[in-house]
Amino acid sequence: MKKVLSAAIVKILEFDSPEEAREYLDGMRAAGKKFRVQWECDVAGGKRQIRIQEQYNKSPMLPG
């Protein structure tokens, strides 16, 4: 029988501004989602990119 030991979804997102990215992360925190920001960077045009690792189906998160 298989057993999921850990799982996560990795997303790279681009936002129109750092404020929009912060609002997104604040919304995830408010919703009680477990996630880890792996990196954030500013890109051309004032945009902000973030890479997050998000818990998948209540499985334990992958190690750091």
C-alpha positions as CSV (number, residue, x, y, z in Angstrom):
1,M,0.0,0.0,0.0
2,K,1.3,3.5,-0.8
3,K,1.6,6.2,1.8
4,V,2.3,9.8,1.1
5,L,5.1,10.9,3.4
6,S,5.3,14.5,2.3
7,A,4.0,16.6,-0.6
8,A,3.9,20.2,-1.7
9,I,2.9,22.4,-4.7
10,V,5.6,24.8,-5.9
11,K,4.3,28.0,-7.6
12,I,6.1,30.9,-9.2
13,L,3.8,33.9,-9.3
14,E,4.2,37.3,-10.7
15,F,2.3,40.3,-9.4
16,D,2.0,43.9,-10.7
17,S,3.4,45.3,-7.5
18,P,5.1,44.3,-4.2
19,E,1.9,45.4,-2.4
20,E,-0.2,43.0,-4.4
21,A,2.2,40.1,-3.6
22,R,2.1,41.0,0.1
23,E,-1.8,41.0,0.0
24,Y,-1.7,37.6,-1.6
25,L,0.6,36.2,1.1
26,D,-1.5,37.9,3.9
27,G,-4.6,36.2,2.4
28,M,-3.0,32.8,2.5
29,R,-2.0,33.3,6.1
30,A,-5.5,34.5,7.1
31,A,-6.9,31.4,5.4
32,G,-4.6,29.2,7.6
33,K,-2.7,27.7,4.6
34,K,0.7,26.3,5.3
35,F,3.3,27.6,2.9
36,R,6.9,28.6,2.7
37,V,8.3,31.5,0.6
38,Q,11.4,30.2,-1.2
39,W,12.4,33.5,-2.8
40,E,11.1,36.9,-3.8
41,C,12.5,39.3,-6.4
42,D,11.6,42.6,-8.1
43,V,11.5,42.4,-11.9
44,A,11.3,45.0,-14.7
45,G,8.2,47.3,-14.7
46,G,7.8,47.3,-10.9
47,K,6.6,43.7,-10.9
48,R,7.3,41.2,-8.1
49,Q,7.9,37.5,-8.5
50,I,7.6,35.0,-5.6
51,R,8.2,31.3,-5.5
52,I,6.2,29.5,-2.8
53,Q,6.0,25.9,-1.6
54,E,2.4,25.2,-0.5
55,Q,1.1,22.3,1.5
56,Y,-0.8,19.7,-0.6
57,N,-3.9,17.9,0.7
58,K,-2.9,18.2,4.4
59,S,0.2,16.1,3.8
60,P,3.3,17.1,5.8
61,M,5.4,19.7,4.0
62,L,8.5,18.7,2.2
63,P,11.7,19.6,4.1
64,G,13.0,23.1,3.7
